[in-house]
């Protein structure tokens, strides 16, 4: 897909395409209302991934994510973002602190999306080591420092 495409901007990348295929397959027949626990099981067990600890925080996050549009429906106006003259930054975790299977299954695709997006809109790409899917939660001091530098430019 080109720079100005709005849907699934990085979907043409093989790593991202494979991840999207897995996600779609996991939930293709999910017409019933799933619990957060069942959602996590459907996301992990068929792929041999360990089920994460079902903490209240994780279940609350999953419940929220279940109400969001699927990632492949996201509409990103890459053309206007690329044309914008403001400084831009895309932040990803490096995923080295998560289970290796999760890094291979999801993390690599998300890091690829960040790299692609940064290139497509002319942004600085920052990789936060020691962080996974949520660098703003895993390493808030580092992310806040990156944002402070961005906003001061």
Secondary structure, DSSP 4 states (H G I P E B T S, - for coil): --TT--BSTTTTSHHHHHHHHHHHHHHTT--S---HHHHHHHHHGGGTPPPPP--HHHHHHHHHHHTSPPGGG-B--HHHHHH--S--EEEEE--TTS-HHHIIIIIHHHHHHHHHHHHHHT-EEEEETT--S-HHHHSHHHHHHHHHHHHH-
